[in-house]
Amino acid sequence: MDLLQSFLLGLLQGITEFLPISSSGHLALGKYLLGGELEGGITFEVVVHFGTLCSIIIYYREALSNLIKAGLAFIRRPKEMSSDPQVKLIGLIVLSMIPALIVGLTLQDAVEGIFMDPFLVSVMLIVTGFILFLTRFADPKEGEIGWGKSLLIGIAQSFAMIPGISRSGSTISTALYLGISREKAANFSFLMVIPVIAGAMLLQILELSEVGINNAQIGSLVVGFVTAFVSGYYALKYLIIILMKKGFHYFAWYCWAVGIFGLIYFTL
């Protein structure tokens, strides 16, 4: 994969990571269209995901700072801090991670195999379109995110490990179906993915330490990371605006268009 391809795929990742149109699905299809090698594709995907992880950290730096402070205070004064809303939010985020952790540890080979099948990725993009379109009929209110709802959103996130199924689309849509307000749905969706991406990145670093990478690969990974970081920050910013204006379901038409295009292109 050359630097231009890395730039284009990094840009694709940054834009699609937060928009509910499946970054992993676009990366899988993009590599075929650009003629990139899919071997080792998971490595590049995790690196550019790390770039967008940094975007989330910068965007939610104040909220993360509050969570860290509350967590440290809980360690020192557990009884006093047990009822703190920030401590509860930490617990909800941890609970939401469990389904994705189970799927990641048990079905990694199956997920990687889907990357090799652009037809299946296209089908999953069409499925994402239906998930998004149905939010048009959701009635989000000011409902709180409790333990049960957190687990359901976490289950939705675990399905999004399949390329073509949007993570943000699945988690935000599920939260909207459960009556959670748009702002709370978005904030929880993006805060809960931080440990998931960080954990995936750590596992990939351990794997890379065994097989190693050459200088050409390093250049491509750096270009992909920087591009994904910058584009991801602005994509996240504007998604929140679109979501608050009740335009979330419009992304369904894009997912259907790309999915149908993929079905036609990869069957000819």
WOKA-V733342 format. One line per field, one symbol per residue. psi: psi as a letter, one per 30 degrees, with the letter a starting at -180 (. if undefined). A space follows every 50 residues. Layout:
psi: ???
This chain:
psi: kleeeeeeeeeeeeefeekhgjeeeeeeeeeeefglkfkgeeeeeeefee efeeeeeeeheeeeeeeeeeeeeeeeieeeffgkeeeeeeeeeeeffeee eeeeffgeeeeeeeffifeeeeeeeeeeeeeeefffglikbgkljaeeee eeeeeeeefffkkfjkeeeeeeeeeeeggkleeeeeeeefeffefeeeee eeeeeeeefefllleeeeeeeeeeeeeeeeeeeeeeefeeeeefghgeff feeeeeeeeeeeeeegf.
